[in-house]
């Protein structure tokens, strides 16, 4: 893991999660520990996905990875998550016309009612109600991502 390839915040998170996993102090983590370490820093990974990623960087075939390898894996996952969040935020801002951090029904209707989407007000209302899971009359960024981006 090259120091220039990773932000200080990501490095700190990776180090802390790795240290939390080191119950046996062998300076290596298993697939299961890798999944748990990812969860500690907000990365959701299945065991199958972790196995696939580990097999790409682990050359000894034992299924254990070193801190250096763990750091590379987690850094790539964090970078991917950051890119996805930036993309979702850019899309969210297309709907959040007044820039207040949430999407009103009128803002959603303005975008989805345009040509290209051409949704009826009834269809827009259905999407709005489904996306507004907390029922506060606004679609938050998290609600937007969950409903419109994770389909």
TORTISE-761289 format. One record per residue: residue in one letter; x, y, z of N, C-alpha, C in turn. Coordinates in steps of 0.001 Angstrom, whole numbers, plus 500000, padded with zeros to 6 digits. Layout:
BEGIN
AXYZXYZXYZ/...
This chain:
BEGIN
X500857498825500000500000500000500000500894501225500000/X500842502005498926501655503195498794500981504347499534/X501765505132500276501216506239501055500477507245500172/X500945507479498949500314508430498061498995507952497493/X498726506668497582497517506089497008496316506140497943/X496507506622499142495458506517500146495354507806500949/X494136508217501231493951509421502035494245509105503498/X494535510142504271494805509954505702493590509361506411/X492403509842506038491177509340506670490995507852506385/X491193507455505120491051506042504769492115505204505464/X493349505702505510494432504974506171494107504747507641/X493600505780508286493241505669509704492144504622509910/X491116504648509060490026503671509169490528502251508939/X491383502094507935491925500768507602492779500243508749/X493646501086509290494509500667510403493678500271511618/X492709501106511954491868500838513128491094499531512955/X490505499320511774489733498091511560490647496866511607/X491843496972511041492781495849511058493178495510512496/X493443496541513291493822496321514695492695495667515479/X491452496025515182490303495414515862490193493925515554/X490673493536514388490579492142513966491704491281514522/X492732491902515014493932491173515432493811490589516833/X492942489612516971492777488913518248493937487939518475/X494420487331517388495481486333517526496869486899517212/X496940488164516888498189488909516679499135488236515671/X498586487673514605499446487065513592499707488018512417/X499120489229512501499254490244511457498708489791510104/X497748488870510151497043488426508952495563488313509289/X494735488456508254493299488305508474492737487256507521/X491719486574507994491026485556507203489932486229506373/X489276485449505562488169485951504749487069486512505651/X486710485761506678485651486201507586486041487491508292/X487304487580508716487777488799509374487778489971508395/X488087489704507158488077490741506131486665491305505954/X485676490441505916484284490877505802483910491720507027/X484275491248508215483980491985509452484704493332509468/X485953493360509014486715494600508946486074495595507996/X485572495094506878484863495958505941483630496575506567/X482896495771507322481698496278507996482052497383508989/X483197497270509636483624498292510593483833499652509939/X484192499651508661484435500922507975483370501231506918/X482239500537507006481103500847506150481095500177504798/X481884499126504641481931498399503374481200497076503557/X480158496879502759479412495627502817479962494670501765/X480375493514502220480956492498501350480462491133501799/X480166490280500852479820488906501204481113488099501320/X481025486945501928482191486065502020482637485660500622/X481681485399499743482015485019498370482794486138497667/X482333487362497837483024488500497220484419488679497816/X484518488548499140485820488687499803486778487592499330/X486277486370499203487117485273498696487670485583497309/X486816486104496461487230486444495095488306487526495115/X488097488567495921489071489650496007490393489189496610/X490298488381497658491499487884498325492289486966497407/X491589486157496628492305485234495728493124485989494678/X492728487220494369493465488032493403494772488582493978/X494793488804495301495990489418495891496802488469496765/X496217487349497132496903486388497989497563485320497138/X498876485215497259499595484279496392499958482968497078/X499844482904498410500256481668499083499143480618499156/X497931481008498767496832480051498716496248479666500063/X496677480297501141496177479949502476494925480730502859/X494554481714502057493349482477502348493520483527503418/X494733483762503846495013484813504821495757485937504107/X495430487172504479496134488289503859496823489142504919/X497906489754504507498696490605505398498036491978505527/X498566492775506437498064494140506596498192494901505271/X499307494759504602499530495442503321498446495054502307/X498164493768502202497148493288501265495752493742501693/X495488493669502989494206494128503536494016495611503214/X495074496377503396495012497814503109494712498090501654/X495335497357500757495082497529499328493620497203498996/X493146496095499528491779495665499267490776496697499796/X490938497103501044489991498046501655490086499424501008/X491285499846500644491439501136499997490708501149498653/X490823500068497900490127500021496602488612500026496810/X488135499321497828486695499304498117486215500686498583/X487024501365499418486653502703499882486627503696498722/X487606503616497834487641504511496670486419504290495782/X486055503031495578484882502716494766483619503289495417/X483504503141496734482343503666497458482288505194497371/X483448505844497438483500507301497340483066507772495947/X483487507057494911483086507410493543481579507236493366/X481049506142493903479610505901493801478830506990494529/X479300507377495709478612508420496470478637509735495702/X479771510072495091479874511307494311478905511281493126/X478792510137492473477874509994491349476424510142491821/X476086509495492936474731509594493475474415511027493892/X475395511702494471475195513087494913474961514002493710/X475701513786492639475508514591491423474095514376490872/X473629513135490868472266512853490408471226513455491347/X471475513371492643470559513942493635470404515445493406/X471512516109493134471484517574492948470686517982491716/X470556517093490741469726517385489564468256517518489958/X467870516818491011466488516855491488466287517925492563/X467291518141493386467209519096494497467440520507493960/X466433521039493293466555522309492571466864523491493488/X466325523501494714466577524646495598467817524451496476/X468448523282496372469701523037497090469580522932498594/X468402522586499089468211522501500548468547521135501143/X468996520202500301469401518899500813468306517854500824/X467160518199500252466082517214500126465289517522498866/X464524516547498429463733516681497207462257516717497572/X461597517786497182460156517905497418459408517202496283/X458101517029496487457287516436495433457359517284494165/X457267518623494323457305519513493156458626519401492401/X459737519260493117461035519101492451461090517790491681/X460595516717492281460578515419491608459692515489490366/X458532516130490523457585516266489414458201517097488279/X458961518135488640459593518997487642460557518196486760/X461336517308487381462323516537486624461669515363485901/X460873514587486605460289513389485995459147513689485032/X458581514890485109457504515270484208458003515806482875/X459301516074482780459881516594481534459837515546480436/X459978516049479208460048515112478085461272514222478262/X461160513022477836462208512027478069461762511083479172/X461243511665480257460648510838481311459145510794481086/X458553511985480946457137512107480642456198511377481575/X456518511356482864455650510645483815454433511490484176/X453357510815484415452154511501484878452357511900486333/X451537512827486769451624513264488167451337512102489115/X450435511236488724450098510072489542451320509142489689/X452042508898488586453232508040488623454332508678489463/X454489510005489322455498510722490122455146510622491598/X453878510803491926453434510708493319453694509316493888/X453479508290493089453736506925493539455231506739493851/X456091507213492946457536507137493194457924507951494428/X457354509135494551457660509992495694457303509297497000/X456105508761497081455659508093498310456492506854498627/X456882506118497604457724504942497827459128505330498292/X459648506423497765460999506861498131461041507505499513/X459989508232499875459935508952501160459570507981502282/X460534507150502653460249506061503598459960506536505014/X460469507707505397460182508182506756458923509042506814/X458301509299505645457025510002505596457066511463505991/X458229512109505862458322513517506262457990514496505137/X457572513970503977457193514838502871458366515322502034/X459535514797502270460745515140501517461531513854501274/X462302513833500193463180512690499926464597513123500285/X465163512476501287466534512775501707467515512119500739/X468789512466500867469809511858500015469818510343500195/X469779509870501436469804508422501678468579507729501090/X467417508353501221466209507778500637466312507757499107/X466866508810498530467050508895497083467928507750496588/X469073507559497259470000506504496850469336505148496980/X468700504922498097468073503607498335466994503296497305/X466201504297496940465082504034496025465477504143494548/X466180505181494186466440505437492769467765504868492256/X468715504621493136470043504185492690470346502727492959/X469654502114493885469934500727494251468829499800493774/X468314500081492619467209499285492067467742497995491493/
